[in-house]
Amino acid sequence: MKTLLKTTLMSIAILAVSCTPKDESTIIGKQHPKIENGRMTPEVLWSFGRIGSLQVSPDNSKILYSVSYYSIPENKGNSELFVMNINGSNKKQITETATKEVAAKWMKDGEKIAFLSSESGSMQLWIMKADGSERKQITEREGGITDFIFSPDETKILFVADVKYGERTIDKYPDLPKASGIIVNDLMYKHWDEWVTTIPHPFVADFNENKISNETDILKDEPYESPMKPFGGIEQLAWSPDGKTVAYTCRKKTGKEYAISTNSDIYFYNLESGKTVNKTEGMMGYDQNPVFSPDGKWLAWESQERDGCESDKVRLFAMNLETGIKLNISANFDQNSEGLSWTADSKSIYFISCWHAVTQIYRADIADSLIVPITVGTHDYEAVVPAGEKLIALKHSMSKPNEVYVVNPKTGIDTELSFENKEILAQLKMGKVEERWITTTDNKQMLTWVIYPPDFDSTKTYPTLLYCQGGPQSAVSQFWSYRWNFQMMAANDYIIVAPNRRGLPGFGNEWLEQISGDYGGQNMKDYLSAIDELTMEPYVNKDKLGCVGASYGGFSVYWLAGHHEKRFKAFIAHDGMFNLPQQYLETEEMWFVNWDLGGVYWDKNNATVQKSYANSPHLFIDKWDAPILVIHGEKDYRILASQGMAAFNAAILRGVPAEMLIFPDENHWVLQPQNGILWQRTFFEWLDKWLK
């Protein structure tokens, strides 16, 4: 649950265009909000530039990255490209258009940049000089392109494009072209927020700076997706250093088999023979994100052991391509290993991993499987790219969004380079973030973040919020969110209590896995341990406690609403599971409910199953006694909006004060600016009404 890309080549034209868009008024750039009293507001939150797509030039002298900006009046966002020297000097915005530039990559000469743009109406491949000049369109491919990578010698391109999936109603009945009905005969007919009518395929084509030609669908006539929906991207594909092999990630299953399995594999496609070989056959969980070593002798990838367990430990595996021997580099490392990148000498791999609710950079040495931490501190690293003797990385915290940093891999010392949001941050007062270790009911230690309001006064009392995390196996690390933003909550004079309860990564596999089959069990006791300890502080108003959360956090809110014993005076549940038997039959990724709930609810002889469903929040609606706000998106196919509507209806029928905010056009998240503002305003109006 924690966890869409879009064939026929019609024609290829070379189109030189100006960097100036036809309608200058639609350009969305950096915002300069008015900030009063140094406090965060929803409008300020949506004005931050969001940095991503980090790329280092071939000679390690320059950094290319994107920044996304959002306009509340336009109700949309746009991404622009920036280039700066490796030391942060000479930063320059190289695009300023009304359409997005995405997936930007350096070309091998370091003088040009390739990227995707929708300027011509669909996402196509473009090239320009590294200063943004001489911009030209390379492809005019029907259906567009969603991402790409060049072969090492740049004579070929590997790109992703959508192909038709399954039979549509119009295929069966061409005389009913306006019929809207969808005929379904197997599972996985919808995923995340879409009805599955297309799937992504990887294509290989010849490339020069004027066109692509002779394209080949690597999965031609195969009904499988690569990269994998809904979140897989170009990181699931890779070129071998000699340009003869493409590695791709694929779960070669459809329908019911796809819906109940996480067993993906890494395949090698040989360009000369056209043959495909499964390199991870027999490895039963997720195997994905292949990375070749620079010398071509090794393949590293992220691997999970068990089929059906999407939150299994992410292991660092490496294969000797000469012998075929596979090494579990992280066998003795009780943490996840993600975001892999090789050192230039092919002897080590950098990766990121969360431990004790912070995400650091690590290095693994292939020869002896030695893993050493590189960085320390209260923050999360999100991406790491080697650049000669340095590392370039994205880093954020609860008090600061992503910025680009250079990291010394020997000392771990980092230096900020981008300063994209310096002007906004300089005007804001951020609340103190405190790390606490709280004793749980089974006498274990639980790390809990406590975030205090700006201008906190310990002689006063404050309404306090218990934050319930989603996932359910997603870390409460130093994340920066544009919806569940702790500094936003603190700016509204709330204290926030955010426990790393049972079922979260970063505290060992035993702590992580305890939650499966125990919904409503120890993790709920952990929540209550955290809020009960904080209420002993004189500055916490124990008569003004709220409880909020989304996804599994929404489930937690619904469950606690029936078990809180008068602790809380207000609840907010976003996209939460309310009726677990209903959820089992409504969700699309069946492997999740099979693993975490134990299986089908009608299996009366399975004790784990019966324990799981006996903790369904809808069974305790008779004990609801505090006001509740329900929020849900109708395009949420992970947890259908019917769950939220049922919870709201039950509250009203019970006579419990309730309100519901429904987004017909949002999925499991809230992505549109004006919807995001509405979300925040409704959130705080509800809390203020009952807690202030």
N, C-alpha and C positions, 0 to 999 in steps of 0.2 A: 504493500500500500504506500510505501514511502515515495517512496518513492513512493512524426508526424512531419514526418518529412514529406514533399509532393513530387506510349512515349514514342513519341515518334519524332525523328528529326525532320522538320519540314524544310527549313532553309537556314543558311548561315550567311549573315551579312556583317560587314565591317562598317561600324558607324562611329564616326568621330563626333563628339558632342562637347558643348561648353559646360564648364562647371556651374554656370549660372542656371538655376531652374527657371521654368517658364513663369511660375508664380512665386515671387519672393515672399509674399505674405504668409505662405504656408510653412516657411522654414521654422523649425523648432530648435532653439539653441539654449544656452545656459540661462537659467532664471536668476533674478536678483530680488528675492522676496523681502518684504518689510517684516522685520523681526522685532516684536515688542516684548520688553521685560526679559529678553534672553530666553524665552520659552519656546519649545518646539510646538508647532501646530501641524495639522494635516497638510496645509498648503506649503509650509516650509519643508516637510518631509518629502513631498513630491517635487520639490525644486532641486534636490540633490542630483548631481551628475553620477550616473551609474557606470563604473568602469568594468570592462571585460575584454575578451579576445586578445590576450597578451601574446606578442610575437617578437622575437629578437632577430635582427638582420643576420645574414650569413657570415659577415665578418665580425659579429658581436659588438658592433659600434653603435647601433641604434635600436630603439624600441618602438614598435608599432602597437597601438591599442585603440579600442573603441570607447566612446562615451555615449550613453543613451540619455536623452533629455525628454521631459514630458511637459505637455501643455495642458493645463486644466481646461481653459476655454475651448481648445481644439479637441480635447478628450482623446488624445493619442500621443504616442511617443515617436522619437526618431533617433537614430544612431549616427554619429559622425566619427571620423578617423583622425587620430593624432600621431605624430612622430616626434620623438625627442632623442637626444644623445643618451648613451648608456649611463652617463652621470647626471641626467636630468636637465641638462642645459639645452638651449635652443629648441624648446618645445613649440610645436607648430600644429595648428588645426589644418589639415590638408583637404578636408571636404566641408562643404556647407551647402547642402541641397535639401530639397523638400522630400526626398525619398531616402530610405535607409541604405547605408553601405554596411554590409555584414561579411563575415567569414574572410576578412582581409588577411593576406599572406604575402610575405616577401618573396620575390622571385630571386633566382640564384645569383644574379649579378648584383643584387643589393641596391640597384638603381630604380627598380620598378616594383610596383605592388599590384597584385591581382586581388579582386574582390567581387562580391555579388551585389547587384543593385537592381531595384525594381523600377528604375527610371523609365524604362521602355514599356512598362505595364506588367511584366513578370520578372522574377529573379533570374538574371542572366549574368554571365561572366564578363567582367570588364578589367581593363588594365590602365594604369596611369603611372606617371613618374612619382618618385617618392616625395616630391614636393606638392603633389596634387595636380600637376599640370598634364597636358596632353592625354586627357582621359578619352578612352575609346571603348566601345562595346565590341566584344568578341563573338558572343553567341546570340542567336535568336531562335532558341530551342522551344518548341511547343511544350507547355507545361512547366518550363523553367528548370532551374537547378537549385538544390537546397544546400549543398556544400561541396567542397572539392579539395584535393591535394594533388600537387604535381609529382611526377616521378623524379627521382634524384637528378637525372640528366635533363629534365624538363622537356623531353620529347613526347611524353604522354601525360594524360590527366586522368585521375580517378575521381569521378563525381557521383553524387547521389541525386536521384530523380524518382518521382513517384510513378508507379505503374498501376494499371487497373487490377482490382482484386475481386474475384468472385463474379457471379452472374447477377446482373441488376434486373429490376422489373421490366425495364424497357427492352432488355435483351430477350426476355421471355415473351413479352407481349408488345411488339413494336407499334401496334395500332393504338396503344394507350400512352402516348408520350407525355401526357400531363398527369398521369396517375402518380400520387405521392406515396403510395404504400410500398413498404419494403418487405420482401418475402425472406424469412429467416429459417434456416434448417440446421444450424449448428451454433455452438457457443462462440464467443469472442466476436460478436457481430457489432459491438461498439467497444470503445476503449478510451479511457480518460475523459475526453470531451467530444468525441466524434463517432459517427457511424462509419465503420471501416469499409470503405469502398475503394481505397487505394492503399498501397504499401510502398515503402522505399526500397529501391534496388541500387546496388553499386554498378556503375558503368565505367569501362575503360575506353579511352579514345586517343587517337594521335593528336598532338598539340603543336601549334606554332603560335606566334604572337598575332596571327591574323584570324585563325579559325581552329575549331576542333573537327575531326573527321574520323570515319571508320570506327564508330562507337560500337561497343559490345556490351550487352547486358550480362554480367557475370552470373546472374541467377535467372537467365532466360527460361521462361516457361515453368519456373519454380514458384509456388505460391507462398514463399517465405519472405520475411522482411530482414533487411540489413541496411542500415543500422536498425536496432530494435526499438519499437515504439514502447512508451510514448516519449521517452527522454533521450534515447541514444542519438549520438551525433557522429561527427567525423572521427572522433577518438576511437570508434569501434572498427576503423579501417586503417591499414598501414601498408606502405611500400617497403619492400626489401631494399637494402642499399644498392644492389646491382640492378634494380628496376625490373627484374624478371618475375617477381612474385608479388601478389597482393594478398595480404592477410585480412580476413573479414570475420566479423562476429555474426552469428546467426543461430536462431532457435528453429530448427527445421521441423516444425510442427504446425498444425492448423487446428481450428475449431476447438473441440473439447480437450484434445491432447495439449494444445497450446495453453488453454485456460488453466490447466491444473499443473503445469510444469514450468520450472525455471531453468531447465537443462539446455543452456546455450553452449555452443562450441566455437572454436577458432578454426577456420578453414584457410588453406593455402590454395590460391588459384594461380596456375602457371600460365603466363601469357603466351608462351610459344606453343604449348601442347593443348591449351584450353582445358586441361584436367584440373579437378579439385580434389584435395585430400583433407580429411578431418584430422587435425593435429592434436586434439584433446579428447578423442573418442574414449569413452569409459569414465570420464570425469563428469559427475552427475549434476552439479549445480551450475550457477552462472560462471562461464569462462568468457572473458570479454576484455576489450581495450588492449589489443596487442601492440607491443613496441619492439622494433628490431634494434639490436645494438649497432652502433656505427660501423663496427667491423663485419657485420653480417653473420657472426657466429652464434648469436644468441637471440632468442625471443623471450621477452618478459610479458606477463599479463596478470590481470586480476582474476582470482579464482575463488569460488565458493564451493564447499564440499558437497552439500546435500541438496538434492532435487526438492523443490517446493519450499525451501526456506530462503526467502528473499533477503533476510537480515542475518544470514550466516556470516561468520567471520570472513572478511575479504583478505585472502591470502596472496602473498607475492610469490608467483611461480616464475621460474625461468627454465627454458629448454635449450640444451646444447643441440644446435641444428646439424652438427656433424654426426653425433652419436644418437640423438633422439632422447637422451636421458633428461628427465624432468626433475627439477630441484624445487622443493618447498622452502624457499628462503626464509619465510617468516614462521616456520614450524614452532619455534620457541618464543614467539612474539605474540603476546595475548592482546593484540590490537589489530585494527584494520590497516591495510596498506593500499593507498589509492593515489591516483594522479601520477603515474610512473614516468620518469624521464632518465635516460642514460647519461652517464658522464662521457666525455669525449674519448676517453681511453677504453671504453667498453668494459671497465672493471667494476663499476658500481652503479647503483640506481638511486635517484632521489625520489622521495614520495612524501605525502602528507598523511598524518594520522592523528586522531583525536584521543587524548588521554587526560583524564580528570577534567573534562569539560573545556579543554583548550586544544586547538589544532596546530601542531608544529610540523616542521620539516625534519625528515630523517634521511639517512643514507644507509643503504644496504650494500655490503661488499660481497660479490659473487663467490670469490674463492673460498671464504670461510663462513658465509651466511651471517657475518657480524652486522648488527644493526645498531647504529648510533644516532642519538638525537643531535640536530644541528642548532635549533633555536629553543629559546625559553621565553616565558612571558605570558601575560593575560591577553590573548588575542587568538584569532583563527587565521591561518594561512589558507588560501583557496586554490592557488595555482602556483606552480614553480617551473621556471624555464632556465636551464643552464645557459650561461653566456661566458664562455671562456673560463676564467678563474672566478667568476662571480655567479650568483643566482639572481634572476629577476622574478619577483613574486607579487601576487596580490594579497593584501592583508586587511582585515577589518576587526572590529570589536563591537561590543554592545553600545559603545559611545562614538563610533566612527565608521562610516561606510568604506568600501574598498578604495584603496589607493595603491599605486605602484611603488614597490620598494626594491632596492638592491640589497642583497644579503651576502655577507662574507661567509662562505661555507666552512671556514676553519674556526671562526670565532662565534658565528651565529649573530653577529651584530648587523642590524639592518638600518637603512637610511631611506627616508621617503623621497620620492622623485617627482610624483605627478602633482600633488597639491591641488587636485581638481576642486575640492570642496573647502578649501582653506577659508575663503571669505565667509561662507555660511557658518562653519564651525566656530570661527572666531567670535561670532555674535551670540552663540548659544551657550547657555549654562547647562552642563550635563550633571545628572545626579551621580552620586558615588555608587560604584558597583563593589559589593563586598562578597567575599567567599566565606561561607560557613560550612562546617562539618557538623551534621546533626545525627544524633543516635536514633536509630529506627527501633521499631517494636521488637525486632529479633536481634537487637544489640549489634547492628552493623553501623558503619559510618557512611553518611550520605552527603555528598557535596551539594549545597544549595546556594544559588545566587540570590542576594538581596540587593535590590536597586532602590535607592532613596531619592526623594524629590530634590530638585535644585533648591538651594537655600534651606536645607533641612535643619530643623530646630528640635533637638532632642527633648526639650521641655514641653513640646506640643504633642498632640496625638493626631495620627493620620489614619484615614481609611486604608485598608490593605487588601491586595489582590493575590490570591493563589493562582499561579499560572500552571496550567496542565498541558504538557507537551503532546504533540501528535506523533505519528509514525506507525505503530507506537514505539518503534526502535530508532528514533532520531534524537541525536544528542542535544541537550540544552547546553550548548557550548557558547562561545563568545559571538553568537550570530548577530548580524544586523539585518532587521526585517523592515520592509516597507508597509507592513500591515501590523504584525505583532511586534511592534517596536517598544521595547521596555523604557527607553528614554522619553518616548511620547507619553506613556502612561505616567511616568514619574513627573513629567512637566505639568500634568494635571493634578499634582499633589497626592498621588497614590504611592504607597510603598508596595513593591512587587516582590513576591516570594516565588522563586523558580527552582524547584527541586530537580535533581538528577535522580529520579526515582528508579525503582527496579524496572528493567527492560530497556535501559539506555546504554549505548556503546561508550567506551572510554573508561570502563571500570572492570574489565575482564569479561570473559565469555559467560561465566556463571551468573554474574549480575545481569548481563544482557538477556539471557535466555529464560530467566525465571518467570518472566511475564507470560510466555506462551502457555495457554491452557489455564491461566490463573487470572483472567480478567476479573476485576472486582476483588482481587485478593491482596497480596502483599504490597503491590504498587499503590493501591488506594490507602493502605495503612501508612505508606511512606509519605503520601501527600498530607495526611492528617498530622503525622509527626512533625512535618515542617511547619505547617501553619500553627500548630499548637505551641511549638517552641517560640515562634516569633510573637505570639500573643502574650507571652510573659514579659516582653519588653514594654516599658512604660509609655513609649511613643507610638505603639500600635493600639489603635482603637478596636478592641476585640468585639465591640458591638457594631462595627461597621466593616465587616469582612465580605469580600466578593470572591467569586470563583469563575475563572474564564479559561477557554481553550478551544482548539479546533481539531477536527478529524478524530484521532483517538483521544485527543484532549477534549473534544466535544462529547465523546462517549463518557469520558471521566466526569465531565460536568453533569451530564444526565444521571450517571450512577451516584455521584455524591449528593445530588439533589434529593435522592431517596434515602441517604444514609448519613447525612451530615450532623444530625442531632443538634439542630438549631445554631450551628456555628456561623453559617453564611446568611447574609441578608439580600444577596442578589447573585444571579447566575447569568452567564452568557455562553452559549454553545454554538459554534460555527461548524457546519458540515459534519456533525457528529452522528455516530451510530446510536440509535435509540432502541430499535427492535432487532435483536441479533438473529433470530430465525429469518426475519424479513431480509436482513442484510446478507445472509448466506446466499439467498436466491437472487439477490439484486445486483451484487457487485460483479465486475467483469473478470478480475484476476482471481480465479478460484483457488489458486495455490495459497493465497494469503489466508483465507478463512479456513481452508483445510488444515494449514499448519498451526495458525494461532488459536483457532477455536477447537481444533481436534478433529473436525470432519462434519458430516451432515447431522443436523439436529434431530433427525428421526432415528438415529442409531441409539436405541434405548439401552443397549448393553455396554456402551462405552462410557466409563466413569468420567473421563476427561471431558468428553463432549457434553455430558449432562451437567457437569460442574460449570462449564463455560456458559451454556445457555440459561442456566439457573441464575446467572448474574446479569441477564439482560435488563437494562434500565427500565424498560416498559413494564416489567413485573412489579416495580416499586413505586409506581405513579401515585398510589394511595398515600404515600408518605411525603409527597412533594408539598412544601409549605412556604417556599420563598419565591419571589418574583424571578422570572426567567425570560431572557431575550434569546430568540432562535434566529440564526442567520444561515442561509443556504443558497447555493447556486443551482439553477435548473439544468445546466450543462455538466453538472458533476455526475459522471457515470461510475466513479469509484464508490461514492456513498450517495445514493439517489436523494433528491430533494424530498421525496415522500417520507424519508426518515425525519427530517426537520418538521415537515407539516404535521406528521403524526404526533410528534412531541408537543408542538404548539397546540394542536387541537385538544390533546389530553389535558394540558395545563388549563386551558379555557374551560373545558368541561368539569375539571376539578375545582374551579373557582380560584385558581392561582393566577395572580397578575402576570400577564404575558404579552409579549410583542414579538412580531416576526418580520424580518427583513429578507425578502426574496429577490435574487438577481436572475432574471430570465436568461441573461446572456453571459453569465460567468460560470466557470467550472469549479474545481475544488479550491481554487484560489480566486482572488479578486484582482484583475489585471488592468482595468480601465481607470484612468485618473479620476473621473467624476464619481465612479462607483467606489473607488478607494476613499475619496473624501466623504461620501455618504456613509460608508462603513464606519469611519472614525467618528463622525459626528453622532451617529446613532449609538455607537459603542459607549461614548462618554456621556451622552445625554441619559442613557439608561443607568449607568453607574452613579452619576451625580444625583439622579432622582432618588435612588434608594440608599446611597451611602454617604450623602452629604446633606 
